[in-house]
Amino acid sequence: MAGLNRLTGKLLILLTAAVLMFLMSAVPVLAQIPEKVRVGIITSNTGSSYRNAASITFSVKGSYQIVDLAAIPGDEVIGIPAEGEQWQVYYLPSGVQVYKNGNAQKITTGSVMVREVTHSSDNRVLLAGYTNLEGAGTNIGKWYRGNMEFRNSGSAVTAINDLPMDEYLYGVVPREMSNGWPLESLKAQAIAARTYTVANYNKRIVEGFNVIDTQYDQAYGGFNSEGANATRAVDETSGKIIVYNERPISAVYHSTSGGHTEGNENVWGTDPVPYLRGKPDPYSTVHGYANWTFTASLDDVRNRVIQAGHQIGPISSFKLDKFPSGRVDSVMITDINGNTVTMTGTGFGQMFNPSFYTYLSSTNFMSRFFDIRTDQVTKPSYTVLNGSGQKASVEGTKLYGVSEEGAAAVLNQTSAEFYALDANGASAFNKSATGMVVFEGHGWGHGVGMSQWGAYEMAKQGKNHLDILTFYYTGVEVTDDYDG
């Protein structure tokens, strides 16, 4: 569930298929597997990579017609594009305007469809690029199978790829897993992606399409992303979906669990779902970001907490509250004066790596599945003389002084420093701990459902796609006979 094309040892899989893709039962279940899918490519949705187009440039390969879907009494053919011709669709407050090679062709109040004359695997639509509402241009340069619809979304032009279900999956599977992975892991991914699409088919219907092409649904790269192994996996599992109690499941997935999957309620705060139970995952302890280590100074941690809007003095200690999986529910940070700040495990980690996605490496903060090690932290110690002239060592973050009247007070309570007088005058000393804190973590992604790297390892060990899916989704069945 979510991710980009995988690189060896450095997956760009998200969450995919992602944290935000989880709609447990918000949409009605379809009566059957739909033949086609409508994918939002250029939209006004904030989850899209390409947004708010004022104009879109496209061309074709193969046999197409450009038709006005608003024409009465039926679709009107605006033109028959030839290979090499450049077409544009422009946003108008009342509709869209179509151009060919810079020459105006048609203004319409409705949608314009670049539609196959007959469906063929040789047909392609190229989205060359677009200009946004502020006049900035963006290159796309991607080919797409099937049809492409352009419609007025109310404030911009939306581009929607309309194509058969399995051809959509051709462009999903190799974005969510590497085309070079074992076939059985690719089959598991194909079935999970198909099931996710069925279960969430009406998720974005009010926007005119079913899913968007990013990790907020499923990463989809069109024809450019396809690979022979992934295509074979889709073809050999065509029509198969995962069901629980005869209903399609919300087949969420993630990069790697790091050794333990998670229950959905601990991620999205929804009611527990029986097929999304956390469990030990021995297959996800080696590959990808199964293990990572991030190091920061205590001062850096404190500064990040302050930047996040909290008041905290020099840090004295951390306390982690965890779910049974080992993922951190909350972090309590205590300063030298006993003041505390409590943050969620996710919020704490994302101070260092926004969305756990900005920095991708095994030396960055990659998930909320972590422990804190402070063996590189040094607490200050000082030598003092007692009334008998004997030396004693003191250590700690609270140091007390005694006035001439005999009253005790914390030295510089709001500061990390205290001052002492010697023969040369006043000198400053640090009374707070210093040094580095080490975060030792596991996994990348929300941890719910199928671990993609776990699927990889299971397949390497000889497990098949059914073994993989029934391991990660509790109590499910895989069927190619779903009819609602």
C-alpha positions in Angstrom: 0.0 0.0 0.0 1.8 2.7 -1.2 5.2 3.3 -2.3 7.4 4.0 -5.3 9.6 1.9 -7.4 11.9 -0.2 -5.1 15.6 0.2 -5.1 17.8 -2.6 -3.7 18.0 -2.1 0.1 16.2 1.3 -0.1 12.6 0.8 -0.8 10.4 3.7 -1.6 7.3 1.7 -0.4 4.9 3.5 1.8 2.7 3.5 3.1 1.5 3.0 1.1 -0.5 2.0 -0.1 -0.6 4.0 2.6 -1.7 5.1 6.1 -4.4 7.3 4.6 -5.9 4.6 2.4 -7.8 3.0 5.3 -11.6 3.1 4.9 -12.8 0.2 7.0 -16.5 0.2 5.9 -17.2 3.8 4.8 -18.2 2.7 1.3 -20.7 0.1 0.2 -19.2 -3.2 -1.0 -19.5 -3.8 -4.7 -21.6 -6.7 -6.0 -18.8 -7.8 -8.3 -15.3 -7.0 -9.4 -15.5 -4.0 -11.7 -14.2 -4.3 -15.2 -12.7 -0.8 -15.3 -11.1 1.7 -13.0 -11.0 5.5 -13.2 -7.7 6.8 -11.9 -7.2 10.5 -11.0 -3.9 11.6 -12.6 -4.1 15.4 -12.5 -6.6 16.5 -9.9 -7.4 19.1 -7.3 -6.9 16.5 -4.5 -4.0 17.4 -2.2 -2.9 13.8 -2.3 -2.1 13.9 -6.0 1.4 14.5 -7.4 -0.1 16.6 -10.2 -2.6 19.3 -9.2 -4.7 22.2 -10.3 -4.1 22.3 -14.1 -5.1 25.3 -16.1 -4.1 23.5 -19.3 -2.9 20.0 -20.2 -0.9 18.9 -23.2 -1.3 15.3 -24.6 -0.8 13.2 -27.7 -1.6 9.6 -28.6 -0.2 6.4 -30.1 -2.7 4.0 -31.8 -6.3 4.4 -32.7 -8.2 7.1 -30.8 -11.0 9.6 -31.2 -11.4 12.8 -29.2 -15.1 13.2 -28.3 -17.3 15.7 -26.5 -19.2 13.8 -23.9 -21.6 16.7 -23.4 -22.8 16.9 -27.0 -26.5 16.3 -27.7 -27.9 13.9 -28.8 -24.7 11.8 -28.5 -21.0 12.0 -28.3 -19.6 14.4 -30.9 -16.2 13.6 -32.5 -14.0 16.6 -32.1 -11.1 15.1 -33.9 -9.1 11.9 -34.8 -5.6 12.5 -33.4 -2.7 11.3 -35.4 0.6 10.2 -33.8 2.9 13.2 -33.4 0.1 15.8 -33.1 0.1 17.9 -30.0 -3.3 18.6 -28.3 -4.2 20.8 -25.4 -7.2 21.1 -23.1 -7.7 24.5 -21.4 -9.7 25.3 -18.3 -12.6 27.7 -18.8 -15.0 28.9 -16.0 -17.9 27.3 -18.0 -16.1 24.2 -19.3 -13.0 23.3 -21.3 -11.5 24.3 -24.7 -9.7 21.9 -27.0 -6.7 22.9 -29.2 -4.8 20.9 -31.8 -1.2 22.1 -32.6 -2.1 25.5 -31.2 -5.4 25.9 -33.1 -8.7 26.1 -31.3 -11.1 23.2 -32.1 -14.0 23.2 -29.6 -15.4 24.8 -26.5 -17.7 22.5 -24.5 -19.4 22.6 -21.1 -18.8 19.0 -20.5 -16.0 16.4 -20.4 -13.7 15.6 -23.3 -12.7 11.9 -23.7 -9.7 10.7 -25.6 -11.3 7.3 -26.4 -10.0 4.2 -28.0 -11.8 3.3 -31.3 -11.2 -0.3 -30.3 -9.4 -1.5 -27.2 -5.8 -2.5 -28.0 -2.7 -3.1 -26.0 -0.9 -0.9 -28.6 -3.0 2.2 -27.7 -1.4 4.8 -25.5 -2.2 8.4 -24.4 0.8 10.5 -23.5 0.3 13.2 -20.8 3.2 15.4 -21.8 2.7 18.0 -19.1 0.5 20.8 -17.8 0.5 24.4 -16.7 -1.0 25.1 -13.2 -3.3 28.0 -12.3 -0.3 30.2 -11.3 1.2 29.7 -14.8 4.0 27.3 -13.7 4.7 24.4 -16.1 5.2 20.7 -15.0 6.6 18.0 -17.3 4.9 14.5 -16.9 6.0 12.5 -19.9 4.1 9.4 -19.0 2.1 7.0 -21.3 -1.2 5.5 -20.2 -3.2 2.6 -21.5 -6.9 2.9 -22.2 -8.9 6.2 -22.3 -8.1 9.6 -20.9 -10.9 12.0 -19.8 -10.5 15.7 -19.2 -13.2 17.5 -17.2 -13.8 20.8 -15.5 -13.5 20.1 -11.7 -14.9 23.6 -10.9 -11.6 25.3 -10.6 -9.2 23.4 -12.9 -8.9 20.6 -15.4 -8.9 17.1 -14.1 -7.3 14.2 -16.1 -8.7 10.8 -15.5 -7.3 7.5 -16.8 -10.1 5.1 -17.6 -8.9 1.6 -18.2 -9.5 -2.2 -17.5 -8.8 -3.3 -13.9 -5.9 -5.6 -14.7 -4.2 -3.0 -17.0 -4.4 -0.6 -14.1 -2.7 -3.2 -11.9 0.0 -3.6 -14.5 1.1 -0.1 -13.5 0.5 -0.6 -9.7 2.3 -3.8 -8.9 5.8 -2.8 -10.1 5.5 0.6 -8.3 4.6 -1.1 -5.0 7.2 -3.9 -5.4 10.2 -4.3 -7.6 9.5 -6.1 -10.9 12.6 -8.3 -10.1 11.1 -9.7 -6.9 10.0 -13.4 -6.7 6.9 -14.1 -8.7 4.9 -15.3 -5.7 5.4 -12.1 -3.8 4.3 -10.1 -6.9 1.2 -12.3 -7.1 0.4 -11.5 -3.4 0.8 -7.8 -4.2 -1.4 -8.1 -7.3 -4.2 -9.7 -5.3 -3.9 -7.2 -2.4 -3.9 -4.3 -4.8 -7.0 -5.6 -6.7 -8.8 -6.2 -3.4 -7.9 -2.8 -2.2 -9.4 -1.3 -5.4 -12.6 -3.3 -5.1 -13.1 -2.4 -1.4 -12.4 1.3 -2.0 -14.0 1.6 -5.4 -16.4 4.4 -4.4 -13.9 6.2 -2.1 -13.4 9.2 -4.4 -16.5 8.9 -6.6 -17.6 12.5 -5.8 -14.4 13.7 -7.5 -15.3 11.8 -10.7 -12.8 8.9 -10.3 -12.2 5.8 -8.1 -8.6 6.2 -6.9 -5.7 8.6 -7.2 -2.3 7.5 -8.5 -0.2 8.1 -5.3 0.4 6.2 -2.0 -2.8 7.8 -0.6 -4.5 5.1 -2.6 -1.9 3.0 -4.5 1.1 4.1 -6.4 0.4 3.9 -10.2 2.8 4.8 -12.9 0.9 3.9 -16.0 2.6 2.2 -18.9 6.0 3.5 -18.1 6.2 1.6 -14.9 5.2 -1.8 -16.2 7.4 -4.9 -16.0 7.1 -8.4 -17.5 7.2 -10.2 -14.1 4.6 -7.9 -12.6 2.4 -8.2 -15.6 2.6 -12.0 -15.4 1.7 -11.8 -11.7 -1.4 -9.8 -12.5 -2.5 -12.1 -15.4 -2.0 -15.3 -13.4 -4.1 -14.0 -10.5 -6.7 -12.2 -12.7 -10.1 -12.0 -10.9 -8.7 -13.1 -7.5 -9.4 -11.0 -4.4 -9.2 -11.5 -0.6 -12.4 -11.9 1.3 -13.4 -12.2 5.0 -16.9 -13.5 5.7 -17.5 -13.3 1.9 -16.7 -9.6 1.7 -13.7 -7.9 0.1 -11.2 -6.8 2.8 -9.5 -3.4 3.0 -6.2 -5.0 2.0 -3.8 -2.4 3.4 -0.1 -3.1 3.2 3.2 -1.5 4.1 7.0 -1.7 3.4 8.2 -3.8 6.3 6.8 -4.5 9.8 10.3 -4.8 11.4 9.3 -8.0 13.1 5.7 -7.4 14.3 2.6 -6.3 12.4 0.1 -3.9 14.1 -3.6 -4.0 14.8 -5.5 -1.4 12.9 -7.0 0.2 16.0 -3.5 1.2 17.2 -2.9 3.1 14.0 -6.1 4.7 12.9 -8.2 4.6 16.1 -10.9 2.6 14.4 -12.6 -0.5 15.9 -10.5 -3.6 15.8 -10.9 -5.5 12.4 -10.6 -9.3 12.7 -8.4 -9.7 9.7 -6.0 -6.9 10.6 -4.5 -8.3 13.8 -0.9 -7.6 14.9 1.3 -10.6 15.2 5.0 -11.5 15.3 6.5 -11.4 11.8 9.8 -13.3 11.5 9.9 -12.7 7.8 10.4 -8.9 8.2 13.5 -8.7 10.3 16.3 -8.4 7.7 15.3 -6.7 4.5 14.6 -3.1 3.7 14.3 -0.8 6.7 13.7 -3.8 9.1 16.3 -2.2 11.3 17.5 1.4 11.5 19.4 3.7 13.9 19.1 7.4 14.4 21.4 9.5 16.6 20.7 13.0 17.9 22.1 15.2 20.6 19.9 16.0 23.6 20.1 19.7 22.6 18.8 18.8 19.1 15.9 16.8 20.6 15.0 19.7 22.9 15.1 22.2 20.1 12.8 20.0 17.9 10.3 19.7 20.8 10.3 23.5 21.2 9.9 24.0 17.5 6.9 21.6 17.7 5.2 24.1 20.0 6.1 22.8 23.5 7.9 24.4 26.4 10.7 22.2 27.8 13.9 22.8 29.6 17.2 20.9 29.3 16.1 17.2 29.0 16.6 14.8 31.9 14.9 11.6 30.8 12.5 9.9 28.4 9.7 7.4 29.1 8.1 5.2 26.3 4.6 3.8 26.5 4.2 1.0 24.0 1.7 -1.2 22.3 2.2 -5.0 22.6 3.9 -4.9 19.2 6.7 -2.7 20.5 5.5 0.4 18.6 5.5 3.5 20.7 2.1 4.9 21.7 3.5 8.0 23.5 6.8 9.5 24.6 7.0 11.5 27.9 10.0 13.9 28.0 11.1 15.2 31.4 13.4 18.2 31.8 15.8 19.0 34.7 13.1 20.8 36.6 10.6 18.0 36.5 8.4 19.5 33.8 7.1 17.0 31.2 5.9 17.0 27.6 4.0 14.0 26.2 3.9 13.4 22.4 2.6 10.5 20.3 5.3 8.1 19.1 4.4 9.2 15.5 4.6 12.9 16.3 7.9 12.5 18.1 9.6 10.5 15.3 8.3 12.8 12.5 10.0 15.8 14.1 13.2 14.3 12.7 11.7 12.8 9.5 8.4 14.3 8.4 5.9 11.6 7.5 8.8 9.1 7.9 9.3 9.8 4.2 11.4 12.9 3.7 14.7 11.2 4.5 15.0 7.6 3.4 17.9 5.6 4.9 18.7 3.2 7.6 20.3 6.1 9.6 17.2 8.1 9.8 14.1 8.0 12.0 11.8 5.7 10.0 8.9 4.6 12.2 7.3 4.7 15.6 8.7 1.3 16.4 11.8 2.2 18.5 13.7 2.2 21.7 15.8 4.9 23.2 19.4 4.3 24.3 21.2 6.9 26.4 24.5 5.2 27.0 26.2 8.1 25.1 24.8 10.7 27.5 27.0 12.1 30.2 25.6 13.4 33.4 27.7 16.2 35.0 29.4 15.5 38.3 31.2 17.9 40.7 33.5 17.6 43.7 32.5 19.5 46.9 33.9 19.8 50.4 31.8 19.0 53.4 32.1 20.7 56.8 34.9 18.4 57.8 36.9 19.2 54.6 36.2 15.8 53.1 35.7 15.6 49.3 32.4 14.2 48.0 31.2 13.7 44.4 27.7 15.0 43.5 25.8 14.2 40.3 22.5 15.3 39.0 20.4 17.9 37.3 19.2 19.7 40.4 21.9 21.3 42.5 21.1 23.3 45.6 22.8 26.2 47.3 22.5 27.4 50.9 22.2 31.1 51.7 23.8 32.8 54.7 20.5 32.4 56.4 20.6 28.7 55.9 17.8 28.6 53.3 18.2 26.0 50.5 17.3 26.8 46.9 17.7 25.1 43.5 20.6 26.7 41.6 19.4 28.5 38.5 16.2 26.5 38.3 15.3 27.6 34.8 18.7 27.2 33.3 21.1 24.4 32.4 23.9 26.3 34.2 24.8 27.3 37.7 27.5 29.6 38.9 30.2 29.2 41.6 32.7 31.6 43.0 36.4 30.8 43.1 39.5 32.9 43.6 39.1 34.2 40.1 35.5 35.2 40.4 32.3 33.6 39.1 32.5 30.6 36.7 29.6 28.9 34.9 29.0 25.2 35.0 26.6 23.0 33.1 24.3 21.0 35.4 22.3 19.1 32.7 23.2 15.9 30.9 25.0 16.3 27.6 25.8 14.0 24.7 23.9 11.8 22.2 20.8 9.8 22.4 20.4 6.8 20.1 17.1 5.7 18.7 17.2 2.0 17.7 14.2 1.2 15.5 12.5 -1.3 13.3 10.3 -1.2 10.2 8.9 1.4 7.8 5.2 2.1 7.3 2.2 1.8 9.5 2.7 -1.9 10.1 -0.9 -3.0 9.4 -1.7 -5.9 7.0 0.9 -7.3 4.6 4.6 -6.5 4.9 6.0 -6.2 1.4 9.5 -7.1 2.4 8.0 -9.9 4.5 6.2 -11.2 1.4 9.6 -11.1 -0.4 11.3 -13.2 2.2 8.4 -15.7 2.4 8.6 -16.1 -1.4 12.4 -16.6 -1.2 11.7 -19.3 1.3 9.4 -21.1 -1.1 6.0 -19.9 0.2 3.3 -19.2 -2.4 1.0 -16.2 -2.7 -1.7 -17.9 -0.7 0.7 -18.6 2.2 1.7 -14.9 2.2 -1.8 -13.5 2.1 -3.3 -15.8 4.7 -0.3 -15.1 7.0 -0.7 -11.4 6.9 -4.5 -11.2 6.8 -6.0 -13.3 9.6 -8.8 -15.7 8.8 -9.2 -14.7 5.1 -9.8 -16.6 1.9 -8.6 -15.9 -1.6 -11.3 -16.4 -4.2 -11.7 -16.0 -8.0 -15.4 -16.6 -7.7 -16.6 -13.4 -6.0 -20.0 -12.2 -7.1 -21.1 -10.2 -4.1 
